[in-house]
Amino acid sequence: MNIVVVGCGRVGSQLATLLSVEGHNVVVIDRDEDAFRRLGSTFNGVTIKGLGFDEEVLEEAGLRGADAFAAVTNLDNTNLMAAEVARKLFGVKHVVARLYNPVRERTYQQLNLDYVCGTTLVAESLMEKIKSGHGHHLSTVGDVEVIEFRCSDAVDGKHVRDVEISRGFRIAAVLRGAATFVPKDDTILETGDIVVAAVKDEMFSKVARYMEE
């Protein structure tokens, strides 16, 4: 995949290096050229000095042809602006933003941004979101993530008890049309249902097929 990462701090540099090692084409943007020193020796991508929400800089980074975009600076305003430019002006399908100050979480939610809270953020989590493009992160408690996603055909006609995993994946709420409800074990799920669920980190790969891309 072609991926643009804005911010080359501890998180951004690790994320970019991990993606590069996996063979992805990575471009890293940071306003401080010295920040690129944090990139690992295995990083073989491109670095660009500039602001992550500057259209000319993003054009230079090849954002129009990018598959994913991650804004992971320690400035929420920068991450918000960069994410919105990537989504609305460049039409990037998979956009992930870092939430540094939890006080701003409501703003991220109102903008319908896929994000990871700065207090629990790890580069591996961002990488998985970029690679999967599934759902929206709502919160993290330890190794349990609360997510929201649209159901794929894989759950159509199945009971809730058939898709849940004991101590690994639980569905808390379902939005279907204009109705929102807490499902029972025998509730039948439908393609297109919006689901809020809790999933253990190690179970994410098993339930990813339930999520519409």
RONUVO-550239 format. One record per atom (N, C-alpha, C): residue number from 1; chain; atom name; x, y, z. Coordinates in steps of 0.05 Angstrom, whole numbers, plus 5000, padded with zeros to 4 digits. Example, Ala and Ser with C-alpha at 12.3 -4.5 7.8 and 13.67 -1.06 7.14 Angstrom:
<sites>
{1 "A" "N" {5264 4886 5156}};
{1 "A" "CA" {5246 4910 5156}};
{1 "A" "C" {5264 4934 5156}};
{2 "A" "N" {5257 4955 5142}};
{2 "A" "CA" {5273 4979 5143}};
{2 "A" "C" {5258 5001 5157}};
</sites>
This chain:
<sites>
{1 "A" "N" {5017 4976 5000}};
{1 "A" "CA" {5000 5000 5000}};
{1 "A" "C" {5017 5025 5000}};
{2 "A" "N" {5006 5047 4990}};
{2 "A" "CA" {5019 5073 4991}};
{2 "A" "C" {5008 5088 5015}};
{3 "A" "N" {5025 5095 5034}};
{3 "A" "CA" {5015 5106 5059}};
{3 "A" "C" {5031 5132 5066}};
{4 "A" "N" {5016 5152 5074}};
{4 "A" "CA" {5028 5178 5083}};
{4 "A" "C" {5024 5181 5113}};
{5 "A" "N" {5046 5186 5127}};
{5 "A" "CA" {5046 5190 5156}};
{5 "A" "C" {5054 5218 5162}};
{6 "A" "N" {5038 5233 5177}};
{6 "A" "CA" {5044 5260 5186}};
{6 "A" "C" {5052 5259 5215}};
{7 "A" "N" {5077 5268 5220}};
{7 "A" "CA" {5087 5268 5248}};
{7 "A" "C" {5108 5246 5250}};
{8 "A" "N" {5133 5254 5258}};
{8 "A" "CA" {5155 5235 5260}};
{8 "A" "C" {5166 5236 5288}};
{9 "A" "N" {5147 5236 5308}};
{9 "A" "CA" {5156 5234 5336}};
{9 "A" "C" {5160 5204 5342}};
{10 "A" "N" {5158 5197 5368}};
{10 "A" "CA" {5162 5169 5375}};
{10 "A" "C" {5142 5151 5363}};
{11 "A" "N" {5117 5159 5362}};
{11 "A" "CA" {5096 5142 5350}};
{11 "A" "C" {5098 5141 5320}};
{12 "A" "N" {5100 5165 5307}};
{12 "A" "CA" {5100 5166 5278}};
{12 "A" "C" {5124 5152 5266}};
{13 "A" "N" {5148 5155 5279}};
{13 "A" "CA" {5172 5142 5268}};
{13 "A" "C" {5170 5112 5271}};
{14 "A" "N" {5159 5102 5293}};
{14 "A" "CA" {5156 5073 5296}};
{14 "A" "C" {5136 5062 5276}};
{15 "A" "N" {5114 5076 5274}};
{15 "A" "CA" {5093 5068 5255}};
{15 "A" "C" {5104 5066 5226}};
{16 "A" "N" {5118 5088 5218}};
{16 "A" "CA" {5129 5088 5191}};
{16 "A" "C" {5150 5066 5187}};
{17 "A" "N" {5166 5061 5207}};
{17 "A" "CA" {5186 5040 5204}};
{17 "A" "C" {5173 5012 5202}};
{18 "A" "N" {5152 5007 5219}};
{18 "A" "CA" {5138 4982 5218}};
{18 "A" "C" {5125 4977 5191}};
{19 "A" "N" {5113 4998 5180}};
{19 "A" "CA" {5100 4995 5154}};
{19 "A" "C" {5120 4991 5132}};
{20 "A" "N" {5143 5005 5134}};
{20 "A" "CA" {5164 5002 5114}};
{20 "A" "C" {5175 4974 5114}};
{21 "A" "N" {5180 4963 5138}};
{21 "A" "CA" {5190 4936 5140}};
{21 "A" "C" {5172 4916 5128}};
{22 "A" "N" {5145 4921 5129}};
{22 "A" "CA" {5126 4903 5117}};
{22 "A" "C" {5124 4906 5087}};
{23 "A" "N" {5139 4924 5076}};
{23 "A" "CA" {5140 4927 5047}};
{23 "A" "C" {5122 4948 5035}};
{24 "A" "N" {5110 4964 5052}};
{24 "A" "CA" {5092 4986 5042}};
{24 "A" "C" {5109 5010 5033}};
{25 "A" "N" {5098 5025 5015}};
{25 "A" "CA" {5111 5050 5006}};
{25 "A" "C" {5102 5072 5025}};
{26 "A" "N" {5121 5083 5040}};
{26 "A" "CA" {5114 5102 5062}};
{26 "A" "C" {5127 5129 5057}};
{27 "A" "N" {5111 5150 5060}};
{27 "A" "CA" {5122 5178 5059}};
{27 "A" "C" {5116 5190 5087}};
{28 "A" "N" {5136 5201 5099}};
{28 "A" "CA" {5133 5214 5126}};
{28 "A" "C" {5137 5244 5123}};
{29 "A" "N" {5118 5259 5135}};
{29 "A" "CA" {5119 5288 5134}};
{29 "A" "C" {5123 5299 5163}};
{30 "A" "N" {5141 5317 5166}};
{30 "A" "CA" {5144 5331 5192}};
{30 "A" "C" {5156 5358 5187}};
{31 "A" "N" {5148 5377 5203}};
{31 "A" "CA" {5157 5405 5200}};
{31 "A" "C" {5186 5408 5209}};
{32 "A" "N" {5195 5389 5226}};
{32 "A" "CA" {5223 5390 5237}};
{32 "A" "C" {5239 5369 5223}};
{33 "A" "N" {5258 5377 5207}};
{33 "A" "CA" {5275 5358 5192}};
{33 "A" "C" {5291 5340 5210}};
{34 "A" "N" {5298 5350 5233}};
{34 "A" "CA" {5314 5333 5252}};
{34 "A" "C" {5298 5309 5262}};
{35 "A" "N" {5271 5311 5261}};
{35 "A" "CA" {5254 5290 5271}};
{35 "A" "C" {5258 5264 5255}};
{36 "A" "N" {5267 5266 5230}};
{36 "A" "CA" {5271 5242 5214}};
{36 "A" "C" {5293 5224 5224}};
{37 "A" "N" {5309 5235 5242}};
{37 "A" "CA" {5331 5219 5253}};
{37 "A" "C" {5320 5196 5270}};
{38 "A" "N" {5294 5198 5278}};
{38 "A" "CA" {5282 5178 5295}};
{38 "A" "C" {5275 5153 5278}};
{39 "A" "N" {5274 5155 5252}};
{39 "A" "CA" {5267 5133 5235}};
{39 "A" "C" {5288 5111 5238}};
{40 "A" "N" {5279 5086 5239}};
{40 "A" "CA" {5297 5064 5241}};
{40 "A" "C" {5314 5060 5217}};
{41 "A" "N" {5336 5045 5220}};
{41 "A" "CA" {5354 5040 5198}};
{41 "A" "C" {5341 5023 5176}};
{42 "A" "N" {5319 5010 5183}};
{42 "A" "CA" {5306 4993 5163}};
{42 "A" "C" {5285 5009 5147}};
{43 "A" "N" {5281 5034 5154}};
{43 "A" "CA" {5262 5050 5139}};
{43 "A" "C" {5273 5058 5112}};
{44 "A" "N" {5259 5051 5091}};
{44 "A" "CA" {5268 5057 5064}};
{44 "A" "C" {5248 5074 5048}};
{45 "A" "N" {5232 5090 5063}};
{45 "A" "CA" {5212 5107 5050}};
{45 "A" "C" {5223 5135 5044}};
{46 "A" "N" {5204 5153 5041}};
{46 "A" "CA" {5211 5181 5034}};
{46 "A" "C" {5204 5200 5056}};
{47 "A" "N" {5220 5220 5061}};
{47 "A" "CA" {5214 5240 5081}};
{47 "A" "C" {5211 5268 5068}};
{48 "A" "N" {5192 5283 5078}};
{48 "A" "CA" {5186 5310 5067}};
{48 "A" "C" {5183 5329 5091}};
{49 "A" "N" {5198 5351 5090}};
{49 "A" "CA" {5195 5372 5110}};
{49 "A" "C" {5172 5390 5103}};
{50 "A" "N" {5153 5394 5122}};
{50 "A" "CA" {5131 5411 5116}};
{50 "A" "C" {5108 5407 5135}};
{51 "A" "N" {5086 5421 5132}};
{51 "A" "CA" {5063 5419 5148}};
{51 "A" "C" {5044 5397 5137}};
{52 "A" "N" {5034 5381 5155}};
{52 "A" "CA" {5018 5358 5146}};
{52 "A" "C" {4990 5365 5135}};
{53 "A" "N" {4982 5390 5137}};
{53 "A" "CA" {4956 5398 5126}};
{53 "A" "C" {4960 5417 5102}};
{54 "A" "N" {4985 5422 5094}};
{54 "A" "CA" {4990 5439 5071}};
{54 "A" "C" {4985 5423 5045}};
{55 "A" "N" {4967 5433 5028}};
{55 "A" "CA" {4960 5419 5004}};
{55 "A" "C" {4983 5413 4985}};
{56 "A" "N" {5001 5433 4983}};
{56 "A" "CA" {5024 5429 4965}};
{56 "A" "C" {5043 5407 4976}};
{57 "A" "N" {5046 5407 5002}};
{57 "A" "CA" {5063 5386 5014}};
{57 "A" "C" {5050 5359 5010}};
{58 "A" "N" {5024 5357 5014}};
{58 "A" "CA" {5010 5332 5010}};
{58 "A" "C" {5010 5323 4981}};
{59 "A" "N" {5009 5342 4963}};
{59 "A" "CA" {5011 5335 4934}};
{59 "A" "C" {5039 5323 4929}};
{60 "A" "N" {5059 5335 4940}};
{60 "A" "CA" {5087 5326 4937}};
{60 "A" "C" {5090 5297 4948}};
{61 "A" "N" {5075 5292 4970}};
{61 "A" "CA" {5077 5266 4983}};
{61 "A" "C" {5061 5245 4967}};
{62 "A" "N" {5047 5253 4947}};
{62 "A" "CA" {5032 5233 4931}};
{62 "A" "C" {5006 5224 4944}};
{63 "A" "N" {4994 5242 4960}};
{63 "A" "CA" {4970 5234 4974}};
{63 "A" "C" {4946 5226 4957}};
{64 "A" "N" {4945 5238 4932}};
{64 "A" "CA" {4923 5231 4915}};
{64 "A" "C" {4922 5201 4907}};
{65 "A" "N" {4946 5190 4907}};
{65 "A" "CA" {4947 5161 4901}};
{65 "A" "C" {4951 5143 4925}};
{66 "A" "N" {4947 5155 4949}};
{66 "A" "CA" {4952 5140 4973}};
{66 "A" "C" {4928 5122 4981}};
{67 "A" "N" {4935 5099 4993}};
{67 "A" "CA" {4914 5081 5003}};
{67 "A" "C" {4906 5088 5031}};
{68 "A" "N" {4924 5100 5046}};
{68 "A" "CA" {4918 5106 5074}};
{68 "A" "C" {4934 5131 5084}};
{69 "A" "N" {4924 5143 5105}};
{69 "A" "CA" {4936 5168 5116}};
{69 "A" "C" {4934 5167 5146}};
{70 "A" "N" {4956 5173 5160}};
{70 "A" "CA" {4956 5174 5189}};
{70 "A" "C" {4968 5200 5198}};
{71 "A" "N" {4952 5215 5215}};
{71 "A" "CA" {4961 5240 5227}};
{71 "A" "C" {4967 5235 5256}};
{72 "A" "N" {4993 5234 5264}};
{72 "A" "CA" {5000 5225 5290}};
{72 "A" "C" {5019 5244 5305}};
{73 "A" "N" {5015 5270 5300}};
{73 "A" "CA" {5032 5290 5315}};
{73 "A" "C" {5021 5292 5343}};
{74 "A" "N" {5034 5308 5360}};
{74 "A" "CA" {5024 5312 5387}};
{74 "A" "C" {5007 5337 5390}};
{75 "A" "N" {4998 5347 5367}};
{75 "A" "CA" {4980 5370 5366}};
{75 "A" "C" {4953 5362 5354}};
{76 "A" "N" {4932 5362 5370}};
{76 "A" "CA" {4906 5353 5361}};
{76 "A" "C" {4896 5370 5337}};
{77 "A" "N" {4900 5396 5339}};
{77 "A" "CA" {4890 5413 5317}};
{77 "A" "C" {4903 5406 5290}};
{78 "A" "N" {4929 5400 5291}};
{78 "A" "CA" {4944 5392 5267}};
{78 "A" "C" {4933 5366 5257}};
{79 "A" "N" {4928 5347 5275}};
{79 "A" "CA" {4918 5321 5266}};
{79 "A" "C" {4890 5323 5254}};
{80 "A" "N" {4873 5340 5267}};
{80 "A" "CA" {4846 5344 5257}};
{80 "A" "C" {4846 5356 5229}};
{81 "A" "N" {4862 5377 5226}};
{81 "A" "CA" {4863 5391 5200}};
{81 "A" "C" {4874 5373 5178}};
{82 "A" "N" {4896 5359 5185}};
{82 "A" "CA" {4908 5341 5166}};
{82 "A" "C" {4889 5319 5157}};
{83 "A" "N" {4875 5307 5177}};
{83 "A" "CA" {4857 5286 5171}};
{83 "A" "C" {4834 5295 5153}};
{84 "A" "N" {4823 5319 5159}};
{84 "A" "CA" {4801 5330 5144}};
{84 "A" "C" {4810 5336 5115}};
{85 "A" "N" {4834 5347 5112}};
{85 "A" "CA" {4844 5353 5085}};
{85 "A" "C" {4848 5327 5069}};
{86 "A" "N" {4858 5307 5083}};
{86 "A" "CA" {4863 5281 5069}};
{86 "A" "C" {4836 5269 5061}};
{87 "A" "N" {4816 5271 5078}};
{87 "A" "CA" {4790 5258 5071}};
{87 "A" "C" {4775 5274 5050}};
{88 "A" "N" {4772 5300 5055}};
{88 "A" "CA" {4754 5316 5039}};
{88 "A" "C" {4766 5328 5013}};
{89 "A" "N" {4791 5334 5014}};
{89 "A" "CA" {4804 5346 4990}};
{89 "A" "C" {4818 5325 4973}};
{90 "A" "N" {4829 5304 4986}};
{90 "A" "CA" {4844 5284 4971}};
{90 "A" "C" {4829 5258 4968}};
{91 "A" "N" {4807 5255 4983}};
{91 "A" "CA" {4790 5232 4981}};
{91 "A" "C" {4803 5205 4989}};
{92 "A" "N" {4822 5207 5009}};
{92 "A" "CA" {4835 5183 5019}};
{92 "A" "C" {4814 5166 5034}};
{93 "A" "N" {4813 5140 5027}};
{93 "A" "CA" {4793 5122 5039}};
{93 "A" "C" {4798 5116 5068}};
{94 "A" "N" {4823 5110 5075}};
{94 "A" "CA" {4829 5102 5102}};
{94 "A" "C" {4845 5124 5116}};
{95 "A" "N" {4833 5138 5135}};
{95 "A" "CA" {4846 5160 5149}};
{95 "A" "C" {4845 5155 5179}};
{96 "A" "N" {4868 5155 5192}};
{96 "A" "CA" {4869 5150 5221}};
{96 "A" "C" {4883 5174 5234}};
{97 "A" "N" {4872 5183 5257}};
{97 "A" "CA" {4884 5206 5270}};
{97 "A" "C" {4891 5199 5299}};
{98 "A" "N" {4911 5212 5309}};
{98 "A" "CA" {4919 5208 5337}};
{98 "A" "C" {4904 5229 5354}};
{99 "A" "N" {4892 5220 5376}};
{99 "A" "CA" {4879 5238 5395}};
{99 "A" "C" {4898 5241 5418}};
{100 "A" "N" {4910 5264 5421}};
{100 "A" "CA" {4930 5269 5441}};
{100 "A" "C" {4918 5277 5468}};
{101 "A" "N" {4898 5295 5466}};
{101 "A" "CA" {4884 5305 5490}};
{101 "A" "C" {4856 5294 5491}};
{102 "A" "N" {4850 5275 5510}};
{102 "A" "CA" {4823 5263 5511}};
{102 "A" "C" {4800 5283 5513}};
{103 "A" "N" {4806 5308 5522}};
{103 "A" "CA" {4785 5328 5524}};
{103 "A" "C" {4773 5334 5497}};
{104 "A" "N" {4788 5330 5475}};
{104 "A" "CA" {4779 5335 5448}};
{104 "A" "C" {4765 5311 5435}};
{105 "A" "N" {4761 5290 5450}};
{105 "A" "CA" {4750 5266 5439}};
{105 "A" "C" {4723 5270 5425}};
{106 "A" "N" {4706 5287 5438}};
{106 "A" "CA" {4679 5292 5426}};
{106 "A" "C" {4682 5304 5398}};
{107 "A" "N" {4701 5322 5394}};
{107 "A" "CA" {4705 5334 5368}};
{107 "A" "C" {4712 5313 5347}};
{108 "A" "N" {4730 5295 5354}};
{108 "A" "CA" {4738 5273 5336}};
{108 "A" "C" {4713 5256 5329}};
{109 "A" "N" {4697 5250 5349}};
{109 "A" "CA" {4673 5234 5344}};
{109 "A" "C" {4653 5248 5326}};
{110 "A" "N" {4649 5274 5331}};
{110 "A" "CA" {4631 5290 5314}};
{110 "A" "C" {4640 5291 5285}};
{111 "A" "N" {4666 5290 5281}};
{111 "A" "CA" {4676 5290 5254}};
{111 "A" "C" {4677 5262 5242}};
{112 "A" "N" {4669 5242 5258}};
{112 "A" "CA" {4669 5215 5249}};
{112 "A" "C" {4696 5205 5240}};
{113 "A" "N" {4717 5213 5256}};
{113 "A" "CA" {4744 5205 5250}};
{113 "A" "C" {4751 5179 5264}};
{114 "A" "N" {4765 5162 5250}};
{114 "A" "CA" {4776 5138 5262}};
{114 "A" "C" {4802 5147 5277}};
{115 "A" "N" {4803 5141 5303}};
{115 "A" "CA" {4825 5152 5318}};
{115 "A" "C" {4835 5133 5340}};
{116 "A" "N" {4857 5139 5351}};
{116 "A" "CA" {4868 5125 5374}};
{116 "A" "C" {4876 5146 5395}};
{117 "A" "N" {4867 5141 5420}};
{117 "A" "CA" {4873 5161 5441}};
{117 "A" "C" {4902 5160 5448}};
{118 "A" "N" {4914 5184 5451}};
{118 "A" "CA" {4942 5186 5457}};
{118 "A" "C" {4951 5173 5482}};
{119 "A" "N" {4933 5169 5502}};
{119 "A" "CA" {4942 5156 5527}};
{119 "A" "C" {4945 5126 5524}};
{120 "A" "N" {4934 5115 5503}};
{120 "A" "CA" {4935 5085 5499}};
{120 "A" "C" {4947 5078 5472}};
{121 "A" "N" {4955 5098 5457}};
{121 "A" "CA" {4963 5093 5430}};
{121 "A" "C" {4990 5078 5428}};
{122 "A" "N" {4990 5059 5411}};
{122 "A" "CA" {5015 5045 5404}};
{122 "A" "C" {5016 5043 5374}};
{123 "A" "N" {5040 5043 5363}};
{123 "A" "CA" {5043 5043 5334}};
{123 "A" "C" {5030 5019 5321}};
{124 "A" "N" {5032 4996 5335}};
{124 "A" "CA" {5020 4972 5323}};
{124 "A" "C" {4990 4974 5319}};
{125 "A" "N" {4976 4988 5338}};
{125 "A" "CA" {4948 4991 5335}};
{125 "A" "C" {4941 5008 5311}};
{126 "A" "N" {4956 5030 5307}};
{126 "A" "CA" {4951 5047 5284}};
{126 "A" "C" {4956 5031 5258}};
{127 "A" "N" {4977 5015 5258}};
{127 "A" "CA" {4984 5000 5234}};
{127 "A" "C" {4961 4981 5227}};
{128 "A" "N" {4949 4967 5246}};
{128 "A" "CA" {4928 4949 5241}};
{128 "A" "C" {4903 4963 5230}};
{129 "A" "N" {4898 4987 5240}};
{129 "A" "CA" {4875 5003 5230}};
{129 "A" "C" {4879 5011 5201}};
{130 "A" "N" {4904 5019 5195}};
{130 "A" "CA" {4910 5028 5168}};
{130 "A" "C" {4907 5004 5149}};
{131 "A" "N" {4917 4981 5157}};
{131 "A" "CA" {4917 4957 5140}};
{131 "A" "C" {4889 4946 5137}};
{132 "A" "N" {4872 4947 5158}};
{132 "A" "CA" {4846 4936 5156}};
{132 "A" "C" {4825 4955 5145}};
{133 "A" "N" {4826 4980 5154}};
{133 "A" "CA" {4806 5000 5145}};
{133 "A" "C" {4779 4994 5157}};
{134 "A" "N" {4778 4977 5178}};
{134 "A" "CA" {4752 4969 5188}};
{134 "A" "C" {4744 4987 5212}};
{135 "A" "N" {4718 4996 5212}};
{135 "A" "CA" {4706 5007 5235}};
{135 "A" "C" {4718 5033 5246}};
{136 "A" "N" {4707 5041 5269}};
{136 "A" "CA" {4717 5065 5283}};
{136 "A" "C" {4723 5058 5312}};
{137 "A" "N" {4747 5065 5320}};
{137 "A" "CA" {4755 5061 5348}};
{137 "A" "C" {4740 5080 5366}};
{138 "A" "N" {4729 5070 5388}};
{138 "A" "CA" {4715 5087 5407}};
{138 "A" "C" {4730 5091 5433}};
{139 "A" "N" {4742 5069 5443}};
{139 "A" "CA" {4757 5071 5468}};
{139 "A" "C" {4774 5046 5472}};
{140 "A" "N" {4793 5048 5490}};
{140 "A" "CA" {4810 5025 5496}};
{140 "A" "C" {4813 5023 5527}};
{141 "A" "N" {4809 4999 5537}};
{141 "A" "CA" {4812 4994 5566}};
{141 "A" "C" {4830 4969 5567}};
{142 "A" "N" {4855 4974 5575}};
{142 "A" "CA" {4874 4951 5575}};
{142 "A" "C" {4878 4940 5547}};
{143 "A" "N" {4873 4914 5545}};
{143 "A" "CA" {4875 4901 5519}};
{143 "A" "C" {4848 4896 5506}};
{144 "A" "N" {4828 4910 5515}};
{144 "A" "CA" {4801 4909 5504}};
{144 "A" "C" {4795 4935 5489}};
{145 "A" "N" {4786 4932 5464}};
{145 "A" "CA" {4780 4956 5448}};
{145 "A" "C" {4750 4957 5443}};
{146 "A" "N" {4738 4980 5446}};
{146 "A" "CA" {4710 4984 5440}};
{146 "A" "C" {4708 4997 5412}};
{147 "A" "N" {4694 4983 5394}};
{147 "A" "CA" {4694 4992 5366}};
{147 "A" "C" {4665 4993 5356}};
{148 "A" "N" {4662 5009 5335}};
{148 "A" "CA" {4636 5011 5320}};
{148 "A" "C" {4641 5003 5291}};
{149 "A" "N" {4624 4986 5280}};
{149 "A" "CA" {4628 4979 5252}};
{149 "A" "C" {4602 4971 5239}};
{150 "A" "N" {4602 4971 5213}};
{150 "A" "CA" {4579 4962 5197}};
{150 "A" "C" {4582 4932 5191}};
{151 "A" "N" {4561 4917 5195}};
{151 "A" "CA" {4563 4888 5191}};
{151 "A" "C" {4565 4880 5162}};
{152 "A" "N" {4581 4861 5156}};
{152 "A" "CA" {4585 4850 5129}};
{152 "A" "C" {4565 4827 5125}};
{153 "A" "N" {4566 4816 5101}};
{153 "A" "CA" {4548 4793 5094}};
{153 "A" "C" {4554 4769 5112}};
{154 "A" "N" {4578 4768 5124}};
{154 "A" "CA" {4586 4745 5140}};
{154 "A" "C" {4568 4740 5165}};
{155 "A" "N" {4554 4761 5174}};
{155 "A" "CA" {4537 4758 5197}};
{155 "A" "C" {4507 4756 5190}};
{156 "A" "N" {4501 4760 5165}};
{156 "A" "CA" {4472 4762 5157}};
{156 "A" "C" {4458 4736 5164}};
{157 "A" "N" {4437 4739 5180}};
{157 "A" "CA" {4420 4716 5187}};
{157 "A" "C" {4431 4700 5211}};
{158 "A" "N" {4453 4708 5223}};
{158 "A" "CA" {4465 4694 5246}};
{158 "A" "C" {4454 4706 5272}};
{159 "A" "N" {4452 4689 5292}};
{159 "A" "CA" {4445 4699 5319}};
{159 "A" "C" {4469 4712 5332}};
{160 "A" "N" {4464 4730 5350}};
{160 "A" "CA" {4486 4743 5364}};
{160 "A" "C" {4504 4722 5378}};
{161 "A" "N" {4492 4702 5390}};
{161 "A" "CA" {4508 4681 5404}};
{161 "A" "C" {4526 4666 5385}};
{162 "A" "N" {4519 4666 5359}};
{162 "A" "CA" {4536 4651 5339}};
{162 "A" "C" {4561 4666 5331}};
{163 "A" "N" {4561 4693 5335}};
{163 "A" "CA" {4584 4709 5327}};
{163 "A" "C" {4601 4718 5350}};
{164 "A" "N" {4589 4719 5374}};
{164 "A" "CA" {4604 4727 5397}};
{164 "A" "C" {4624 4705 5405}};
{165 "A" "N" {4646 4714 5418}};
{165 "A" "CA" {4667 4696 5428}};
{165 "A" "C" {4669 4699 5458}};
{166 "A" "N" {4666 4678 5473}};
{166 "A" "CA" {4667 4679 5502}};
{166 "A" "C" {4693 4692 5511}};
{167 "A" "N" {4690 4713 5527}};
{167 "A" "CA" {4712 4728 5539}};
{167 "A" "C" {4730 4741 5518}};
{168 "A" "N" {4720 4743 5492}};
{168 "A" "CA" {4736 4754 5471}};
{168 "A" "C" {4723 4775 5454}};
{169 "A" "N" {4696 4772 5450}};
{169 "A" "CA" {4681 4790 5432}};
{169 "A" "C" {4652 4791 5441}};
{170 "A" "N" {4643 4815 5448}};
{170 "A" "CA" {4615 4818 5457}};
{170 "A" "C" {4602 4842 5443}};
{171 "A" "N" {4577 4838 5435}};
{171 "A" "CA" {4562 4859 5422}};
{171 "A" "C" {4545 4873 5443}};
{172 "A" "N" {4548 4900 5445}};
{172 "A" "CA" {4534 4915 5465}};
{172 "A" "C" {4509 4929 5455}};
{173 "A" "N" {4510 4938 5429}};
{173 "A" "CA" {4487 4952 5418}};
{173 "A" "C" {4486 4949 5388}};
{174 "A" "N" {4462 4951 5377}};
{174 "A" "CA" {4458 4949 5348}};
{174 "A" "C" {4440 4972 5339}};
{175 "A" "N" {4449 4985 5318}};
{175 "A" "CA" {4433 5006 5305}};
{175 "A" "C" {4423 4995 5278}};
{176 "A" "N" {4397 4994 5275}};
{176 "A" "CA" {4385 4983 5250}};
{176 "A" "C" {4364 5003 5241}};
{177 "A" "N" {4369 5017 5219}};
{177 "A" "CA" {4351 5037 5210}};
{177 "A" "C" {4351 5060 5230}};
{178 "A" "N" {4327 5066 5241}};
{178 "A" "CA" {4324 5087 5260}};
{178 "A" "C" {4323 5077 5289}};
{179 "A" "N" {4325 5050 5292}};
{179 "A" "CA" {4323 5038 5318}};
{179 "A" "C" {4350 5029 5329}};
{180 "A" "N" {4354 5035 5355}};
{180 "A" "CA" {4378 5026 5369}};
{180 "A" "C" {4370 5008 5392}};
{181 "A" "N" {4382 4985 5395}};
{181 "A" "CA" {4374 4967 5416}};
{181 "A" "C" {4398 4950 5426}};
{182 "A" "N" {4394 4940 5451}};
{182 "A" "CA" {4414 4922 5462}};
{182 "A" "C" {4405 4894 5454}};
{183 "A" "N" {4421 4879 5440}};
{183 "A" "CA" {4412 4853 5429}};
{183 "A" "C" {4411 4831 5450}};
{184 "A" "N" {4395 4811 5445}};
{184 "A" "CA" {4394 4787 5462}};
{184 "A" "C" {4411 4765 5448}};
{185 "A" "N" {4415 4743 5461}};
{185 "A" "CA" {4431 4722 5450}};
{185 "A" "C" {4419 4712 5424}};
{186 "A" "N" {4392 4712 5422}};
{186 "A" "CA" {4379 4701 5399}};
{186 "A" "C" {4371 4723 5378}};
{187 "A" "N" {4381 4748 5382}};
{187 "A" "CA" {4376 4769 5362}};
{187 "A" "C" {4390 4761 5336}};
{188 "A" "N" {4376 4764 5314}};
{188 "A" "CA" {4387 4757 5288}};
{188 "A" "C" {4399 4783 5276}};
{189 "A" "N" {4424 4781 5268}};
{189 "A" "CA" {4438 4804 5256}};
{189 "A" "C" {4433 4805 5226}};
{190 "A" "N" {4436 4829 5215}};
{190 "A" "CA" {4431 4833 5187}};
{190 "A" "C" {4455 4849 5175}};
{191 "A" "N" {4460 4844 5149}};
{191 "A" "CA" {4480 4859 5135}};
{191 "A" "C" {4473 4889 5136}};
{192 "A" "N" {4492 4906 5143}};
{192 "A" "CA" {4487 4935 5145}};
{192 "A" "C" {4481 4944 5172}};
{193 "A" "N" {4476 4926 5192}};
{193 "A" "CA" {4472 4934 5219}};
{193 "A" "C" {4497 4949 5229}};
{194 "A" "N" {4493 4970 5245}};
{194 "A" "CA" {4516 4983 5258}};
{194 "A" "C" {4518 4972 5286}};
{195 "A" "N" {4542 4962 5292}};
{195 "A" "CA" {4546 4948 5317}};
{195 "A" "C" {4567 4962 5334}};
{196 "A" "N" {4561 4964 5360}};
{196 "A" "CA" {4581 4972 5379}};
{196 "A" "C" {4589 4948 5395}};
{197 "A" "N" {4615 4942 5396}};
{197 "A" "CA" {4624 4917 5409}};
{197 "A" "C" {4650 4920 5424}};
{198 "A" "N" {4656 4902 5442}};
{198 "A" "CA" {4681 4901 5456}};
{198 "A" "C" {4696 4877 5446}};
{199 "A" "N" {4722 4881 5439}};
{199 "A" "CA" {4738 4858 5428}};
{199 "A" "C" {4766 4859 5441}};
{200 "A" "N" {4775 4835 5449}};
{200 "A" "CA" {4802 4832 5459}};
{200 "A" "C" {4821 4835 5435}};
{201 "A" "N" {4845 4846 5440}};
{201 "A" "CA" {4864 4850 5419}};
{201 "A" "C" {4870 4825 5403}};
{202 "A" "N" {4873 4803 5417}};
{202 "A" "CA" {4881 4778 5403}};
{202 "A" "C" {4858 4766 5387}};
{203 "A" "N" {4834 4776 5391}};
{203 "A" "CA" {4810 4765 5376}};
{203 "A" "C" {4803 4782 5352}};
{204 "A" "N" {4817 4805 5348}};
{204 "A" "CA" {4809 4824 5327}};
{204 "A" "C" {4810 4811 5300}};
{205 "A" "N" {4830 4795 5294}};
{205 "A" "CA" {4833 4783 5268}};
{205 "A" "C" {4810 4763 5262}};
{206 "A" "N" {4800 4751 5284}};
{206 "A" "CA" {4778 4731 5280}};
{206 "A" "C" {4751 4744 5274}};
{207 "A" "N" {4747 4769 5284}};
{207 "A" "CA" {4721 4782 5279}};
{207 "A" "C" {4722 4802 5257}};
{208 "A" "N" {4746 4807 5245}};
{208 "A" "CA" {4748 4826 5224}};
{208 "A" "C" {4730 4820 5200}};
{209 "A" "N" {4725 4794 5195}};
{209 "A" "CA" {4708 4786 5173}};
{209 "A" "C" {4679 4795 5176}};
{210 "A" "N" {4671 4802 5201}};
{210 "A" "CA" {4644 4811 5206}};
{210 "A" "C" {4641 4840 5198}};
{211 "A" "N" {4663 4854 5193}};
{211 "A" "CA" {4662 4883 5188}};
{211 "A" "C" {4663 4889 5158}};
{212 "A" "N" {4644 4905 5150}};
{212 "A" "CA" {4643 4913 5122}};
{212 "A" "C" {4665 4933 5115}};
{213 "A" "N" {4680 4928 5093}};
{213 "A" "CA" {4702 4946 5086}};
{213 "A" "C" {4691 4972 5074}};
</sites>
